[in-house]
Amino acid sequence: MTEKIQILTVEIGSTITKVNGFSRSPSGYLLHRGQGFAPTSIGRGDVRIGVDEAMESLKNSSIPLDPEAEVFVNSSAAGGLRMTVHGLTYNMTARAAREAALGAGAIVKKVTAGALDDYDLQEIREIHPNIILLAGGVDFGEKTVVLDNARKLASLHLAVPVVYAGNSALRRPVQEIFKTEDIELLVAENVFPEVDVLNIDPLRRIIHEVFNHHIIHAPGMSGIAQLTHREILPTPGAVLLGSELFASALGDCLVFDVGGATTDVHSVTDGSPEWIGKLTEPEPHAKRTVEGDLGVYINAKNIIELTENWDEEEKLSDLRAIPETEQQKDLTRWLCTKAVELSARRHAAIVTDLYTPTGKRQVVKGKDLTAVKWVIGTGGALTRIEGGEEILKRICTGAGKHLLPQPGTPILLDRDYRFSALGTIAQTYPDEVKNTFIDWLEREQ
């Protein structure tokens, strides 16, 4: 067994930079050897300053760093990719494209379905996205609207890449439209090649590539290219990849990452046979939702407004990014509870009654979580303040108006705050990461 850190992960967040050290065991899993934190130094012009400070913090570990250690990086410091998504029908291609964008760490600022109009084009100009996603039509299906939308988007002459992930029969004419206007076009497989068939993974990979290019050239991020020779993952994409590998090794899972500004929810499940036949539209096996209005620090007041718990508003004077006193911790714990409850209901499927000529029947819209075998909490709010397990147990209520995990579903807390780190390493060492999750579970039981 090695006595040095062989693998180093760097997570550059908007406020905190975190480094994790691992070594590879002869048994085929990763040993967590140490962790360091420092403020992200994007405001000082070079993220390497914060990374170096976090590395100094890591050196307090008794295990030294191998000079030849492999380095993996994930980041959300550039704020993610601003993306607009344009499809043919919302319930099909526009929605599928949005699922792929969220899974890749993009921030979807606008979704349109059908023909773009002048108001849509003006709003796209105002958003000035980092990437535009054009989809629409099953393979060899509708053509006119998709081609018209391509011409309109090309006419904006925005200096950003466009990804086409629509009707495969239109690839050549779409390529010609953007080539004529000297606009970069990337082509992915159709996100909705057939009715009720989702195909989002190829598009996710392309968005990851665009993210990698974007984050290296974002203001203050010039030093990041020197950290690693591997692809830089968006932090939410790293968590989603970790979730997928956890599920493949140990069963369907639901992962909550509660932060100061947002709450991210990742689920990896196809749902239960009881409800799958009642779905009104297909859901991806691995799904991510980002609740940009639910956070325990920046968006604390918004949680109070959403829940109408006005008595809590006067307690905001106790709010701290890193709570220390019992009053501060109590407030953060309450905010975390509400963020988990609200985000779980938004992510989960809703059961409704549909009245038809043959009578009333139940239909399901959204992600069925009743087959989830594990509920996992990561991020500081859930793992660094006592009560995270009880918070997650509250949403395990089973099938009701929302299809949530069953009562008694096991809860796991990522107390070492390494889930995103393992997801980042998984792009090269998926088997070792799977084994690490298995070892984690054995240690918890």
URKA-V641539 format. One record per residue. RES is the residue in one small letter. PHI is phi as a letter, one per 30 degrees, with the letter a starting at -180 (999 if undefined). PSI is psi in whole degrees, 0 to 359 (999 if undefined). Layout:
res-><RES	RES>
phi-><PHI	PHI>
psi-><PSI	PSI>
//
This chain:
res-><m	t	e	k	i	q	i	l	t	v	e	i	g	s	t	i	t	k	v	n	g	f	s	r	s	p	s	g	y	l	l	h	r	g	q	g	f	a	p	t	s	i	g	r	g	d	v	r	i	g	v	d	e	a	m	e	s	l	k	n	s	s	i	p	l	d	p	e	a	e	v	f	v	n	s	s	a	a	g	g	l	r	m	t	v	h	g	l	t	y	n	m	t	a	r	a	a	r	e	a	a	l	g	a	g	a	i	v	k	k	v	t	a	g	a	l	d	d	y	d	l	q	e	i	r	e	i	h	p	n	i	i	l	l	a	g	g	v	d	f	g	e	k	t	v	v	l	d	n	a	r	k	l	a	s	l	h	l	a	v	p	v	v	y	a	g	n	s	a	l	r	r	p	v	q	e	i	f	k	t	e	d	i	e	l	l	v	a	e	n	v	f	p	e	v	d	v	l	n	i	d	p	l	r	r	i	i	h	e	v	f	n	h	h	i	i	h	a	p	g	m	s	g	i	a	q	l	t	h	r	e	i	l	p	t	p	g	a	v	l	l	g	s	e	l	f	a	s	a	l	g	d	c	l	v	f	d	v	g	g	a	t	t	d	v	h	s	v	t	d	g	s	p	e	w	i	g	k	l	t	e	p	e	p	h	a	k	r	t	v	e	g	d	l	g	v	y	i	n	a	k	n	i	i	e	l	t	e	n	w	d	e	e	e	k	l	s	d	l	r	a	i	p	e	t	e	q	q	k	d	l	t	r	w	l	c	t	k	a	v	e	l	s	a	r	r	h	a	a	i	v	t	d	l	y	t	p	t	g	k	r	q	v	v	k	g	k	d	l	t	a	v	k	w	v	i	g	t	g	g	a	l	t	r	i	e	g	g	e	e	i	l	k	r	i	c	t	g	a	g	k	h	l	l	p	q	p	g	t	p	i	l	l	d	r	d	y	r	f	s	a	l	g	t	i	a	q	t	y	p	d	e	v	k	n	t	f	i	d	w	l	e	r	e	q>
phi-><999	d	c	b	d	c	b	c	c	b	c	c	c	d	b	b	c	b	b	b	c	b	b	c	d	d	d	j	b	c	c	d	c	l	a	b	b	a	d	d	c	d	d	c	j	a	d	d	d	d	d	d	d	d	d	d	d	d	d	d	d	d	c	d	c	d	e	c	e	d	c	b	b	b	a	b	d	d	i	i	d	d	b	c	b	b	b	c	b	d	d	c	d	d	d	d	d	d	d	d	d	d	d	c	j	d	c	d	c	a	b	b	b	i	d	d	c	d	d	d	d	d	d	d	e	d	d	h	d	d	a	c	c	c	b	k	i	d	e	i	c	e	b	e	d	d	d	d	d	d	d	d	d	d	d	d	h	d	d	b	d	c	c	c	b	c	e	d	d	c	e	d	d	d	d	d	d	d	d	d	c	h	c	d	b	c	c	c	d	e	d	b	d	b	e	i	b	c	b	c	d	e	d	e	d	d	d	e	d	d	e	e	d	d	d	d	c	d	e	i	c	d	d	d	d	d	d	a	c	c	d	d	c	d	e	d	d	d	d	d	d	d	d	d	d	e	d	d	c	b	j	e	b	b	b	c	b	c	c	d	c	b	b	c	b	b	b	b	a	c	i	c	e	d	c	d	d	c	d	d	a	d	c	d	d	c	b	b	b	c	c	d	c	c	b	c	b	d	c	d	d	d	d	d	d	d	c	h	c	d	d	d	d	d	d	d	d	d	d	b	d	b	d	b	d	d	d	d	d	d	d	d	d	d	d	d	e	d	d	d	d	d	d	d	d	d	d	d	d	c	c	b	c	c	c	b	e	c	k	d	b	d	b	b	b	j	c	d	c	d	c	d	c	b	c	c	c	b	i	d	d	d	c	c	b	e	j	d	d	d	d	d	d	d	c	d	c	i	d	b	d	c	c	c	e	d	e	i	e	e	c	b	c	d	d	d	h	b	d	d	d	d	d	d	d	d	d	c	b	d	d	d	d	e	d	d	d	d	d	e	d	d	d	d	d>
psi-><132	153	21	155	120	335	128	130	141	124	113	101	178	332	327	137	131	136	142	137	136	153	157	126	156	340	357	20	174	132	126	118	346	168	144	148	153	156	139	136	27	328	344	10	350	119	343	333	311	323	316	322	320	324	322	322	321	329	348	345	148	351	121	161	127	127	336	19	141	138	131	143	137	155	147	14	333	2	6	170	125	124	142	143	131	114	191	310	140	317	352	264	320	318	318	319	322	320	317	320	315	321	338	3	9	156	110	113	339	137	130	153	132	198	134	139	181	326	320	315	321	320	323	319	317	323	325	69	160	341	143	133	119	124	188	130	139	165	130	25	220	141	320	309	318	315	320	319	322	315	318	318	321	327	343	335	41	138	58	152	149	134	129	125	49	204	115	336	347	7	313	311	325	318	320	321	312	331	320	325	6	47	133	128	129	139	127	166	154	130	342	69	330	161	132	22	116	138	77	344	317	322	320	318	320	319	324	318	318	319	315	316	317	315	329	328	5	153	132	0	17	332	351	331	339	352	328	156	0	170	135	124	144	139	314	326	324	319	320	318	319	320	319	318	323	314	321	333	326	355	165	141	160	124	128	132	98	121	186	330	325	164	119	137	129	131	141	98	152	0	185	152	332	327	344	327	353	2	137	343	153	152	146	150	316	121	143	136	144	119	94	353	5	102	153	3	289	322	25	315	326	322	319	319	320	323	350	35	75	338	336	344	322	344	354	343	340	359	131	148	320	94	144	316	166	323	318	318	321	317	314	321	318	315	319	319	313	323	319	314	314	315	326	316	325	326	327	160	153	134	126	165	135	127	121	169	337	5	185	139	153	140	155	131	119	194	119	118	9	342	3	133	339	138	125	136	130	174	159	319	325	335	339	353	134	145	0	320	318	323	314	329	332	334	359	77	357	203	122	227	324	145	91	169	152	150	139	1	131	142	135	133	129	71	332	0	52	6	313	327	315	323	325	317	332	340	339	325	63	321	318	323	318	314	327	320	320	316	320	313	319	325	330	332	999>
//
